[in-house]
């Protein structure tokens, strides 16, 4: 298994599957979802996996919903600049069983009635408008706009995290697939050696214990092959989970042939990658916007010290039973108009405003620290990728030389064994050395490819394996 650095960007999901029914066709497959049908490609390369995940991954879709919610918050903040308008009506029925007569006030008249039950209705249309409250509403609009931008950047941050995870899993699949080929060849060689061992045993050149060792080696190599196949299946399952595909869904993974040029490509400097990433990475931009939003939070909190000026206006009327006037006449006679101005000056509010300002300042300091922490985390990730890529390239060059010498040594020992000049222990030892050298070469190869691609991705380039 490749020991790949886990990036601390966003913890990524696993286990949720795309709802629907899966059907297979000759050239492509179709996923029937609850609302629409998603056409699946007949072959999955890295870019296809990324494009599909960006549309179907649940984490990204949740963040898109959050971004839409933040846009609604902006509209709500803008709406606070306009007046409120409401209509109200109330209706009351009063019964006085022990009272002979009753008097009530309806508008400007006093109504006397002998009915034990009376009815009264009121109607009103009221408007209110906050004229001034220390620019709190304007600053709130600015803050909500920043929060909306942060939500959009969170979508891009999760998308980048998905891209990185898919690239990592895809490279692990390539490594596991090539490891299977190595183990298959190793098993074939072991089986050929076992067949040759039987011939040598019949000729009296080796003992039964030597043959038993060859048989055990075949069993070991067959076990290693099964383990490698299981590892590949597990990596494919991880990729399906990132793509929100059913675990039983078949995937035809495209396996590109990667040459030394892909492994030994020149690395950009750490500083150049970091400088580019500071201007491109959405998580850095989001923290910068959070700092600006925190500054506005201080201004919003300070608005609690300023007076609030509001205007109000209303129209209303009423009617009641027991009157000599008709319903229309009562509504007309009871009609009233009102206009009001109110000024609220804060004097003492149990330290609420002062505490709000202090907390807003602390939030600003926290936002600044979060920005610094995100920048350090970014540099640490880039530095780790660069060191891993550089180390893997050097180990790859060394592994190639080691593999050549080990292969030559194994071929000589194998030839000598076939002529009865070397024993089983020497043969198996050299064979295991060869297998180890092959695995080391594969590990260095794919570690270098993955980390090099991630470095370029942090510089703003696309993740590619060509």
C-alpha positions as a Markdown table, in Angstrom:
| # | Residue | x | y | z |
|---|---|---|---|---|
| 1 | Unk | 0.0 | 0.0 | 0.0 |
| 2 | Unk | 1.3 | 3.4 | -0.8 |
| 3 | Unk | 2.0 | 5.5 | 2.2 |
| 4 | Unk | 0.4 | 8.7 | 0.9 |
| 5 | Unk | 0.2 | 11.9 | 2.9 |
| 6 | Unk | -3.3 | 12.7 | 4.1 |
| 7 | Unk | -4.1 | 16.4 | 3.4 |
| 8 | Unk | -5.7 | 18.3 | 6.3 |
| 9 | Unk | -8.2 | 20.2 | 4.1 |
| 10 | Unk | -11.6 | 18.8 | 4.9 |
| 11 | Unk | -12.4 | 15.4 | 6.3 |
| 12 | Unk | -14.0 | 13.5 | 3.6 |
| 13 | Unk | -17.1 | 11.4 | 3.7 |
| 14 | Unk | -17.5 | 7.7 | 3.1 |
| 15 | Unk | -20.3 | 5.3 | 3.0 |
| 16 | Unk | -23.3 | 7.2 | 1.5 |
| 17 | Unk | -24.5 | 5.9 | -1.9 |
| 18 | Unk | -26.3 | 7.4 | -4.8 |
| 19 | Unk | -30.0 | 6.6 | -4.5 |
| 20 | Unk | -31.6 | 5.0 | -7.6 |
| 21 | Unk | -31.6 | 1.9 | -9.7 |
| 22 | Unk | -28.5 | 0.9 | -11.7 |
| 23 | Unk | -28.8 | -0.7 | -15.1 |
| 24 | Unk | -26.0 | -1.7 | -17.5 |
| 25 | Unk | -26.0 | -1.1 | -21.3 |
| 26 | Unk | -23.4 | -2.1 | -23.9 |
| 27 | Unk | -21.6 | 1.2 | -24.1 |
| 28 | Unk | -22.6 | 3.0 | -21.0 |
| 29 | Unk | -24.5 | 2.6 | -17.8 |
| 30 | Unk | -27.4 | 4.7 | -16.4 |
| 31 | Unk | -28.2 | 5.6 | -12.8 |
| 32 | Unk | -31.9 | 6.3 | -12.4 |
| 33 | Unk | -32.1 | 8.8 | -9.5 |
| 34 | Unk | -35.2 | 10.1 | -7.7 |
| 35 | Unk | -35.4 | 13.2 | -10.0 |
| 36 | Unk | -33.4 | 12.6 | -13.1 |
| 37 | Unk | -31.1 | 10.0 | -14.8 |
| 38 | Unk | -27.4 | 10.3 | -14.6 |
| 39 | Unk | -25.5 | 8.8 | -17.6 |
| 40 | Unk | -22.4 | 6.9 | -16.4 |
| 41 | Unk | -19.4 | 6.7 | -18.6 |
| 42 | Unk | -18.2 | 3.3 | -20.0 |
| 43 | Unk | -14.7 | 4.0 | -18.8 |
| 44 | Unk | -13.5 | 6.1 | -15.9 |
| 45 | Unk | -10.3 | 8.1 | -16.2 |
| 46 | Unk | -9.1 | 10.6 | -13.6 |
| 47 | Unk | -10.8 | 13.6 | -15.1 |
| 48 | Unk | -14.1 | 11.7 | -15.6 |
| 49 | Unk | -14.1 | 10.7 | -11.9 |
| 50 | Unk | -13.5 | 14.3 | -10.8 |
| 51 | Unk | -16.2 | 15.7 | -13.1 |
| 52 | Unk | -18.7 | 13.2 | -11.9 |
| 53 | Unk | -17.9 | 13.7 | -8.2 |
| 54 | Unk | -18.2 | 17.4 | -8.5 |
| 55 | Unk | -21.9 | 16.9 | -9.6 |
| 56 | Unk | -22.9 | 14.0 | -7.4 |
| 57 | Unk | -20.8 | 14.1 | -4.2 |
| 58 | Unk | -23.1 | 14.7 | -1.2 |
| 59 | Unk | -20.6 | 16.9 | 0.7 |
| 60 | Unk | -20.4 | 19.3 | -2.3 |
| 61 | Unk | -24.1 | 19.3 | -2.8 |
| 62 | Unk | -24.7 | 20.2 | 0.9 |
| 63 | Unk | -22.3 | 23.1 | 0.6 |
| 64 | Unk | -24.1 | 24.3 | -2.5 |
| 65 | Unk | -27.3 | 24.3 | -0.5 |
| 66 | Unk | -25.6 | 26.3 | 2.3 |
| 67 | Unk | -24.4 | 28.8 | -0.3 |
| 68 | Unk | -28.0 | 29.2 | -1.6 |
| 69 | Unk | -29.2 | 29.7 | 2.0 |
| 70 | Unk | -26.5 | 32.5 | 2.5 |
| 71 | Unk | -27.8 | 34.2 | -0.7 |
| 72 | Unk | -31.3 | 34.3 | 0.9 |
| 73 | Unk | -29.8 | 35.8 | 4.0 |
| 74 | Unk | -28.4 | 38.7 | 1.8 |
| 75 | Unk | -31.9 | 39.3 | 0.4 |
| 76 | Unk | -33.3 | 39.3 | 4.0 |
| 77 | Unk | -30.7 | 41.9 | 5.1 |
| 78 | Unk | -31.6 | 44.1 | 2.1 |
| 79 | Unk | -35.3 | 43.8 | 2.8 |
| 80 | Unk | -34.7 | 45.4 | 6.3 |
| 81 | Unk | -34.1 | 48.7 | 4.5 |
| 82 | Unk | -37.8 | 48.9 | 3.5 |
| 83 | Unk | -40.9 | 49.5 | 5.6 |
| 84 | Unk | -43.0 | 46.8 | 7.2 |
| 85 | Unk | -46.7 | 46.7 | 6.3 |
| 86 | Unk | -49.3 | 44.5 | 8.1 |
| 87 | Unk | -53.0 | 44.1 | 8.3 |
| 88 | Unk | -54.7 | 43.1 | 11.6 |
| 89 | Unk | -58.3 | 42.5 | 12.6 |
| 90 | Unk | -59.9 | 41.4 | 15.9 |
| 91 | Unk | -63.4 | 40.2 | 16.6 |
| 92 | Unk | -64.9 | 39.8 | 20.1 |
| 93 | Unk | -68.2 | 38.4 | 21.3 |
| 94 | Unk | -69.1 | 39.3 | 24.9 |
| 95 | Unk | -72.0 | 37.7 | 26.8 |
| 96 | Unk | -73.3 | 39.3 | 30.1 |
| 97 | Unk | -76.0 | 36.9 | 31.3 |
| 98 | Unk | -76.8 | 38.8 | 34.6 |
| 99 | Unk | -76.7 | 42.4 | 33.2 |
| 100 | Unk | -80.0 | 44.0 | 32.1 |
| 101 | Unk | -78.4 | 46.8 | 30.0 |
| 102 | Unk | -74.8 | 47.4 | 28.8 |
| 103 | Unk | -73.0 | 50.5 | 27.6 |
| 104 | Unk | -69.9 | 50.3 | 25.3 |
| 105 | Unk | -67.8 | 52.8 | 23.4 |
| 106 | Unk | -67.6 | 52.3 | 19.7 |
| 107 | Unk | -65.5 | 55.0 | 18.0 |
| 108 | Unk | -67.0 | 58.3 | 19.1 |
| 109 | Unk | -70.4 | 57.0 | 20.3 |
| 110 | Unk | -71.6 | 55.4 | 23.4 |
| 111 | Unk | -74.0 | 52.5 | 22.6 |
| 112 | Unk | -76.6 | 51.3 | 25.1 |
| 113 | Unk | -78.1 | 47.9 | 24.6 |
| 114 | Unk | -80.4 | 45.6 | 26.4 |
| 115 | Unk | -78.9 | 42.6 | 24.6 |
| 116 | Unk | -76.9 | 40.3 | 26.9 |
| 117 | Unk | -74.6 | 39.5 | 24.0 |
| 118 | Unk | -72.6 | 42.1 | 22.1 |
| 119 | Unk | -70.2 | 41.8 | 19.1 |
| 120 | Unk | -67.3 | 44.1 | 18.3 |
| 121 | Unk | -64.9 | 44.1 | 15.3 |
| 122 | Unk | -61.7 | 46.2 | 14.7 |
| 123 | Unk | -59.6 | 46.5 | 11.5 |
| 124 | Unk | -56.2 | 48.1 | 11.0 |
| 125 | Unk | -53.5 | 48.6 | 8.4 |
| 126 | Unk | -50.2 | 49.5 | 10.0 |
| 127 | Unk | -46.7 | 50.4 | 8.6 |
| 128 | Unk | -43.4 | 51.0 | 10.3 |
| 129 | Unk | -40.0 | 52.0 | 9.1 |
| 130 | Unk | -36.7 | 52.2 | 10.8 |
| 131 | Unk | -35.1 | 55.4 | 9.5 |
| 132 | Unk | -31.8 | 55.2 | 11.3 |
| 133 | Unk | -30.1 | 52.8 | 13.7 |
| 134 | Unk | -26.4 | 53.6 | 13.4 |
| 135 | Unk | -25.9 | 52.0 | 10.0 |
| 136 | Unk | -26.6 | 48.6 | 11.5 |
| 137 | Unk | -28.7 | 47.5 | 8.5 |
| 138 | Unk | -26.1 | 48.6 | 5.9 |
| 139 | Unk | -23.3 | 46.9 | 7.7 |
| 140 | Unk | -25.4 | 43.8 | 8.1 |
| 141 | Unk | -26.0 | 43.7 | 4.3 |
| 142 | Unk | -22.2 | 44.0 | 3.8 |
| 143 | Unk | -21.5 | 41.3 | 6.3 |
| 144 | Unk | -24.1 | 38.9 | 4.8 |
| 145 | Unk | -22.6 | 39.5 | 1.3 |
| 146 | Unk | -19.2 | 38.5 | 2.7 |
| 147 | Unk | -20.8 | 35.4 | 4.4 |
| 148 | Unk | -22.3 | 34.5 | 1.1 |
| 149 | Unk | -18.9 | 34.7 | -0.7 |
| 150 | Unk | -17.4 | 32.5 | 2.1 |
| 151 | Unk | -20.2 | 29.9 | 1.5 |
| 152 | Unk | -19.3 | 29.9 | -2.2 |
| 153 | Unk | -15.7 | 29.5 | -1.3 |
| 154 | Unk | -16.6 | 26.6 | 1.0 |
| 155 | Unk | -18.1 | 24.8 | -2.0 |
| 156 | Unk | -14.8 | 25.3 | -3.9 |
| 157 | Unk | -12.8 | 24.1 | -0.9 |
| 158 | Unk | -14.8 | 20.9 | -0.6 |
| 159 | Unk | -14.5 | 20.5 | -4.4 |
| 160 | Unk | -10.7 | 20.8 | -4.1 |
| 161 | Unk | -10.7 | 18.3 | -1.3 |
| 162 | Unk | -12.7 | 15.9 | -3.4 |
| 163 | Unk | -10.3 | 16.4 | -6.3 |
| 164 | Unk | -7.3 | 15.6 | -4.1 |
| 165 | Unk | -8.9 | 12.5 | -2.5 |
| 166 | Unk | -10.0 | 11.2 | -5.9 |
| 167 | Unk | -6.5 | 11.7 | -7.3 |
| 168 | Unk | -5.0 | 9.9 | -4.3 |
| 169 | Unk | -7.4 | 7.0 | -4.6 |
| 170 | Unk | -7.0 | 6.8 | -8.3 |
| 171 | Unk | -3.2 | 6.7 | -8.0 |
| 172 | Unk | -3.5 | 4.0 | -5.4 |
| 173 | Unk | -5.7 | 2.0 | -7.8 |
| 174 | Unk | -2.9 | 2.3 | -10.5 |
| 175 | Unk | -0.4 | 1.1 | -7.9 |
| 176 | Unk | -2.5 | -1.8 | -6.8 |
| 177 | Unk | -3.2 | -2.8 | -10.4 |
| 178 | Unk | 0.5 | -2.8 | -11.3 |
| 179 | Unk | 1.2 | -4.7 | -8.0 |
| 180 | Unk | -1.1 | -7.4 | -9.1 |
| 181 | Unk | 0.8 | -7.8 | -12.3 |
| 182 | Unk | 4.0 | -8.1 | -10.3 |
| 183 | Unk | 2.5 | -10.7 | -8.1 |
| 184 | Unk | 1.1 | -12.7 | -11.0 |
| 185 | Unk | 4.5 | -12.8 | -12.6 |
| 186 | Unk | 6.0 | -13.8 | -9.3 |
| 187 | Unk | 3.5 | -16.6 | -8.9 |
| 188 | Unk | 4.2 | -17.9 | -12.5 |
| 189 | Unk | 7.9 | -18.0 | -11.7 |
| 190 | Unk | 7.3 | -19.9 | -8.4 |
| 191 | Unk | 5.1 | -22.4 | -10.2 |
| 192 | Unk | 7.8 | -22.9 | -12.8 |
| 193 | Unk | 10.5 | -23.3 | -10.1 |
| 194 | Unk | 8.2 | -25.8 | -8.4 |
| 195 | Unk | 7.9 | -27.8 | -11.6 |
| 196 | Unk | 11.7 | -27.7 | -12.0 |
| 197 | Unk | 12.1 | -28.7 | -8.4 |
| 198 | Unk | 10.1 | -31.8 | -9.0 |
| 199 | Unk | 12.4 | -32.7 | -11.9 |
| 200 | Unk | 15.4 | -32.1 | -9.7 |
| 201 | Unk | 13.9 | -34.2 | -6.9 |
| 202 | Unk | 13.3 | -37.1 | -9.4 |
| 203 | Unk | 16.9 | -36.7 | -10.5 |
| 204 | Unk | 18.1 | -36.7 | -6.8 |
| 205 | Unk | 19.6 | -33.2 | -7.0 |
| 206 | Unk | 17.4 | -31.8 | -4.2 |
| 207 | Unk | 15.7 | -33.2 | -1.1 |
| 208 | Unk | 12.0 | -33.4 | -0.3 |
| 209 | Unk | 12.4 | -30.6 | 2.2 |
| 210 | Unk | 13.7 | -28.4 | -0.6 |
| 211 | Unk | 10.7 | -29.3 | -2.6 |
| 212 | Unk | 8.4 | -28.5 | 0.3 |
| 213 | Unk | 10.0 | -25.1 | 0.6 |
| 214 | Unk | 9.2 | -24.5 | -3.1 |
| 215 | Unk | 5.6 | -25.6 | -2.6 |
| 216 | Unk | 5.3 | -23.2 | 0.4 |
| 217 | Unk | 6.6 | -20.4 | -1.7 |
| 218 | Unk | 3.9 | -21.0 | -4.3 |
| 219 | Unk | 1.3 | -20.9 | -1.6 |
| 220 | Unk | 2.8 | -17.7 | -0.2 |
| 221 | Unk | 2.9 | -16.0 | -3.6 |
| 222 | Unk | -0.7 | -17.1 | -4.3 |
| 223 | Unk | -1.7 | -15.6 | -1.0 |
| 224 | Unk | 0.1 | -12.3 | -1.9 |
| 225 | Unk | -1.7 | -12.2 | -5.2 |
| 226 | Unk | -5.1 | -12.6 | -3.5 |
| 227 | Unk | -4.1 | -9.8 | -1.0 |
| 228 | Unk | -3.1 | -7.5 | -3.9 |
| 229 | Unk | -6.5 | -8.2 | -5.6 |
| 230 | Unk | -8.3 | -7.4 | -2.4 |
| 231 | Unk | -6.4 | -4.2 | -2.0 |
| 232 | Unk | -7.4 | -3.1 | -5.5 |
| 233 | Unk | -11.0 | -3.9 | -4.8 |
| 234 | Unk | -10.9 | -1.9 | -1.6 |
| 235 | Unk | -9.4 | 1.1 | -3.4 |
| 236 | Unk | -12.2 | 0.8 | -6.0 |
| 237 | Unk | -14.8 | 0.8 | -3.3 |
| 238 | Unk | -13.3 | 4.0 | -1.8 |
| 239 | Unk | -13.5 | 5.6 | -5.2 |
| 240 | Unk | -17.1 | 4.6 | -5.6 |
| 241 | Unk | -17.9 | 6.1 | -2.3 |
| 242 | Unk | -16.3 | 9.4 | -3.3 |
| 243 | Unk | -18.4 | 9.3 | -6.4 |
| 244 | Unk | -21.6 | 8.3 | -4.5 |
| 245 | Unk | -21.9 | 5.1 | -6.6 |
| 246 | Unk | -23.3 | 1.8 | -5.4 |
| 247 | Unk | -20.7 | -0.6 | -4.0 |
| 248 | Unk | -21.9 | -3.2 | -6.4 |
| 249 | Unk | -21.5 | -0.9 | -9.4 |
| 250 | Unk | -18.9 | -2.1 | -11.9 |
| 251 | Unk | -16.3 | 0.4 | -12.8 |
| 252 | Unk | -14.0 | 0.1 | -15.8 |
| 253 | Unk | -11.0 | 2.1 | -14.6 |
| 254 | Unk | -8.7 | 3.5 | -17.3 |
| 255 | Unk | -5.1 | 2.6 | -16.5 |
| 256 | Unk | -2.7 | 4.9 | -18.2 |
| 257 | Unk | 0.9 | 3.9 | -19.0 |
| 258 | Unk | 3.1 | 6.3 | -17.0 |
| 259 | Unk | 6.7 | 6.6 | -18.0 |
| 260 | Unk | 9.8 | 8.0 | -16.2 |
| 261 | Unk | 8.9 | 11.4 | -17.6 |
| 262 | Unk | 5.8 | 11.4 | -15.4 |
| 263 | Unk | 7.9 | 10.4 | -12.4 |
| 264 | Unk | 11.0 | 12.5 | -12.8 |
| 265 | Unk | 9.2 | 15.8 | -13.9 |
| 266 | Unk | 11.0 | 18.8 | -12.5 |
| 267 | Unk | 9.5 | 20.1 | -9.2 |
| 268 | Unk | 8.5 | 23.7 | -8.7 |
| 269 | Unk | 10.1 | 25.4 | -5.7 |
| 270 | Unk | 8.2 | 25.4 | -2.4 |
| 271 | Unk | 8.1 | 29.1 | -2.2 |
| 272 | Unk | 6.6 | 29.5 | -5.7 |
| 273 | Unk | 3.9 | 26.9 | -5.0 |
| 274 | Unk | 3.1 | 28.6 | -1.7 |
| 275 | Unk | 3.0 | 32.1 | -3.2 |
| 276 | Unk | 0.6 | 30.9 | -5.9 |
| 277 | Unk | -1.5 | 29.0 | -3.4 |
| 278 | Unk | -2.0 | 32.0 | -1.2 |
| 279 | Unk | -3.7 | 33.8 | -4.1 |
| 280 | Unk | -5.6 | 30.8 | -5.5 |
| 281 | Unk | -6.7 | 28.5 | -2.6 |
| 282 | Unk | -10.3 | 29.2 | -1.6 |
| 283 | Unk | -9.8 | 28.3 | 2.1 |
| 284 | Unk | -7.3 | 31.2 | 2.3 |
| 285 | Unk | -9.6 | 33.7 | 0.6 |
| 286 | Unk | -12.5 | 32.5 | 2.8 |
| 287 | Unk | -10.5 | 33.3 | 6.0 |
| 288 | Unk | -9.6 | 36.7 | 4.6 |
| 289 | Unk | -13.3 | 37.4 | 4.0 |
| 290 | Unk | -14.1 | 36.2 | 7.5 |
| 291 | Unk | -11.7 | 38.8 | 8.9 |
| 292 | Unk | -13.5 | 41.5 | 7.0 |
| 293 | Unk | -16.9 | 40.2 | 8.2 |
| 294 | Unk | -15.6 | 40.3 | 11.8 |
| 295 | Unk | -14.6 | 43.9 | 11.3 |
| 296 | Unk | -18.1 | 44.7 | 10.3 |
| 297 | Unk | -19.3 | 42.7 | 13.3 |
| 298 | Unk | -17.6 | 45.3 | 15.5 |
| 299 | Unk | -19.4 | 48.1 | 13.7 |
| 300 | Unk | -22.7 | 46.3 | 14.0 |
| 301 | Unk | -22.2 | 45.8 | 17.7 |
| 302 | Unk | -21.3 | 49.5 | 18.3 |
| 303 | Unk | -24.5 | 50.5 | 16.6 |
| 304 | Unk | -26.2 | 49.6 | 19.9 |
| 305 | Unk | -24.8 | 52.8 | 21.4 |
| 306 | Unk | -26.6 | 55.0 | 18.8 |
| 307 | Unk | -30.3 | 56.1 | 18.9 |
| 308 | Unk | -32.9 | 54.4 | 16.7 |
| 309 | Unk | -35.3 | 56.6 | 14.8 |
| 310 | Unk | -38.5 | 55.0 | 13.5 |
| 311 | Unk | -41.6 | 56.1 | 11.6 |
| 312 | Unk | -45.0 | 54.5 | 11.9 |
| 313 | Unk | -48.4 | 55.0 | 10.2 |
| 314 | Unk | -51.7 | 53.3 | 10.3 |
| 315 | Unk | -55.3 | 53.4 | 9.3 |
| 316 | Unk | -58.1 | 51.7 | 11.2 |
| 317 | Unk | -61.9 | 51.4 | 11.8 |
| 318 | Unk | -64.3 | 49.3 | 13.9 |
| 319 | Unk | -68.0 | 48.3 | 14.2 |
| 320 | Unk | -70.2 | 46.9 | 16.9 |
| 321 | Unk | -73.6 | 45.4 | 17.4 |
| 322 | Unk | -76.4 | 47.3 | 19.0 |
| 323 | Unk | -75.8 | 50.5 | 17.1 |
| 324 | Unk | -78.4 | 52.5 | 15.2 |
| 325 | Unk | -75.9 | 52.9 | 12.4 |
| 326 | Unk | -75.4 | 50.4 | 9.6 |
| 327 | Unk | -72.1 | 48.5 | 9.1 |
| 328 | Unk | -71.0 | 50.8 | 6.4 |
| 329 | Unk | -71.8 | 53.9 | 8.4 |
| 330 | Unk | -69.9 | 52.5 | 11.5 |
| 331 | Unk | -66.9 | 51.8 | 9.4 |
| 332 | Unk | -67.0 | 55.3 | 8.0 |
| 333 | Unk | -67.6 | 57.0 | 11.3 |
| 334 | Unk | -64.9 | 54.9 | 13.0 |
| 335 | Unk | -62.2 | 55.5 | 10.4 |
| 336 | Unk | -59.0 | 56.9 | 11.8 |
| 337 | Unk | -55.5 | 57.8 | 10.5 |
| 338 | Unk | -52.3 | 57.9 | 12.5 |
| 339 | Unk | -48.7 | 59.0 | 12.0 |
| 340 | Unk | -46.0 | 58.6 | 14.5 |
| 341 | Unk | -42.3 | 59.2 | 15.1 |
| 342 | Unk | -40.3 | 57.4 | 17.8 |
| 343 | Unk | -36.8 | 57.9 | 19.0 |
| 344 | Unk | -35.1 | 55.3 | 21.2 |
| 345 | Unk | -32.0 | 56.5 | 23.0 |
| 346 | Unk | -30.0 | 53.7 | 24.7 |
| 347 | Unk | -29.0 | 54.7 | 28.3 |
| 348 | Unk | -28.6 | 51.6 | 30.2 |
| 349 | Unk | -29.2 | 48.1 | 28.9 |
| 350 | Unk | -27.5 | 45.8 | 31.5 |
| 351 | Unk | -24.1 | 45.9 | 29.6 |
| 352 | Unk | -25.5 | 44.1 | 26.6 |
| 353 | Unk | -24.1 | 46.5 | 24.0 |
| 354 | Unk | -20.7 | 46.7 | 25.7 |
| 355 | Unk | -20.5 | 42.9 | 25.9 |
| 356 | Unk | -21.5 | 42.6 | 22.3 |
| 357 | Unk | -18.7 | 45.0 | 21.2 |
| 358 | Unk | -16.1 | 43.1 | 23.3 |
| 359 | Unk | -17.2 | 39.8 | 21.9 |
| 360 | Unk | -17.1 | 41.2 | 18.4 |
| 361 | Unk | -13.5 | 42.3 | 18.9 |
| 362 | Unk | -12.6 | 38.9 | 20.2 |
| 363 | Unk | -14.2 | 37.3 | 17.2 |
| 364 | Unk | -12.0 | 39.6 | 15.0 |
| 365 | Unk | -8.9 | 38.4 | 16.8 |
| 366 | Unk | -10.1 | 34.8 | 16.3 |
| 367 | Unk | -10.6 | 35.4 | 12.6 |
| 368 | Unk | -7.0 | 36.8 | 12.3 |
| 369 | Unk | -5.6 | 33.8 | 14.1 |
| 370 | Unk | -7.7 | 31.4 | 11.9 |
| 371 | Unk | -6.2 | 33.1 | 8.8 |
| 372 | Unk | -2.6 | 32.7 | 10.2 |
| 373 | Unk | -3.3 | 29.1 | 11.1 |
| 374 | Unk | -4.7 | 28.4 | 7.6 |
| 375 | Unk | -1.7 | 29.9 | 6.0 |
| 376 | Unk | 0.7 | 27.8 | 8.2 |
| 377 | Unk | -1.4 | 24.7 | 7.5 |
| 378 | Unk | -1.1 | 25.4 | 3.8 |
| 379 | Unk | 2.6 | 25.9 | 3.9 |
| 380 | Unk | 3.0 | 22.7 | 5.9 |
| 381 | Unk | 1.0 | 20.8 | 3.4 |
| 382 | Unk | 3.0 | 22.2 | 0.5 |
| 383 | Unk | 6.3 | 21.5 | 2.2 |
| 384 | Unk | 5.3 | 18.0 | 3.0 |
| 385 | Unk | 4.2 | 17.3 | -0.6 |
| 386 | Unk | 7.5 | 18.8 | -1.9 |
| 387 | Unk | 9.6 | 16.7 | 0.5 |
| 388 | Unk | 7.7 | 13.5 | -0.3 |
| 389 | Unk | 7.9 | 14.2 | -4.1 |
| 390 | Unk | 11.6 | 14.9 | -4.0 |
| 391 | Unk | 12.3 | 11.9 | -1.8 |
| 392 | Unk | 10.2 | 9.6 | -4.0 |
| 393 | Unk | 12.0 | 10.8 | -7.1 |
| 394 | Unk | 15.4 | 10.0 | -5.6 |
| 395 | Unk | 14.2 | 6.7 | -4.2 |
| 396 | Unk | 12.8 | 5.9 | -7.7 |
| 397 | Unk | 16.1 | 6.4 | -9.4 |
| 398 | Unk | 17.8 | 4.3 | -6.7 |
| 399 | Unk | 15.1 | 1.7 | -6.9 |
| 400 | Unk | 15.7 | 1.3 | -10.7 |
| 401 | Unk | 19.4 | 0.6 | -10.2 |
| 402 | Unk | 18.6 | -1.8 | -7.3 |
| 403 | Unk | 16.0 | -3.6 | -9.4 |
| 404 | Unk | 18.5 | -4.0 | -12.3 |
| 405 | Unk | 21.2 | -5.5 | -10.0 |
| 406 | Unk | 18.7 | -7.7 | -8.1 |
| 407 | Unk | 17.2 | -9.0 | -11.4 |
| 408 | Unk | 20.6 | -9.9 | -12.7 |
| 409 | Unk | 21.5 | -11.6 | -9.4 |
| 410 | Unk | 18.3 | -13.5 | -9.4 |
| 411 | Unk | 18.7 | -14.7 | -12.9 |
| 412 | Unk | 22.1 | -16.1 | -12.1 |
| 413 | Unk | 21.0 | -17.8 | -9.0 |
| 414 | Unk | 17.9 | -19.2 | -10.8 |
| 415 | Unk | 20.1 | -20.6 | -13.6 |
| 416 | Unk | 22.5 | -22.2 | -11.1 |
| 417 | Unk | 19.5 | -23.7 | -9.2 |
| 418 | Unk | 18.2 | -25.2 | -12.4 |
| 419 | Unk | 21.6 | -26.9 | -12.7 |
| 420 | Unk | 21.7 | -28.1 | -9.1 |
| 421 | Unk | 24.4 | -25.6 | -8.1 |
| 422 | Unk | 22.3 | -23.5 | -5.6 |
| 423 | Unk | 20.0 | -24.7 | -2.9 |
| 424 | Unk | 16.4 | -23.7 | -2.4 |
| 425 | Unk | 17.1 | -21.3 | 0.4 |
| 426 | Unk | 19.5 | -19.2 | -1.7 |
| 427 | Unk | 17.0 | -19.2 | -4.6 |
| 428 | Unk | 14.0 | -18.1 | -2.5 |
| 429 | Unk | 16.1 | -15.5 | -0.7 |
| 430 | Unk | 17.1 | -13.9 | -4.0 |
| 431 | Unk | 13.6 | -14.2 | -5.3 |
| 432 | Unk | 12.2 | -12.3 | -2.3 |
| 433 | Unk | 14.8 | -9.7 | -2.8 |
| 434 | Unk | 13.7 | -9.2 | -6.3 |
| 435 | Unk | 10.0 | -8.9 | -5.3 |
| 436 | Unk | 10.9 | -6.4 | -2.6 |
| 437 | Unk | 12.9 | -4.3 | -5.1 |
| 438 | Unk | 9.9 | -4.4 | -7.5 |
| 439 | Unk | 7.6 | -3.2 | -4.8 |
| 440 | Unk | 9.9 | -0.4 | -3.7 |
| 441 | Unk | 10.2 | 0.8 | -7.3 |
| 442 | Unk | 6.4 | 0.8 | -7.6 |
| 443 | Unk | 5.9 | 2.7 | -4.3 |
| 444 | Unk | 8.5 | 5.3 | -5.2 |
| 445 | Unk | 7.0 | 5.7 | -8.7 |
| 446 | Unk | 3.4 | 6.4 | -7.7 |
| 447 | Unk | 4.4 | 8.5 | -4.6 |
| 448 | Unk | 6.4 | 10.8 | -6.9 |
| 449 | Unk | 3.6 | 11.0 | -9.4 |
| 450 | Unk | 0.9 | 11.8 | -6.9 |
| 451 | Unk | 2.8 | 14.4 | -4.9 |
| 452 | Unk | 4.1 | 16.1 | -8.0 |
| 453 | Unk | 0.6 | 16.4 | -9.4 |
| 454 | Unk | -0.7 | 17.8 | -6.1 |
| 455 | Unk | 2.1 | 20.4 | -6.0 |
| 456 | Unk | 1.0 | 21.5 | -9.5 |
| 457 | Unk | -2.6 | 21.5 | -8.4 |
| 458 | Unk | -1.7 | 23.9 | -5.5 |
| 459 | Unk | -0.2 | 26.1 | -8.2 |
| 460 | Unk | -3.5 | 26.3 | -10.0 |
| 461 | Unk | -3.0 | 23.5 | -12.6 |
| 462 | Unk | -5.4 | 20.7 | -13.3 |
| 463 | Unk | -4.9 | 17.2 | -11.9 |
| 464 | Unk | -3.8 | 15.0 | -14.8 |
| 465 | Unk | -2.2 | 11.6 | -15.3 |
| 466 | Unk | -1.1 | 11.6 | -19.0 |
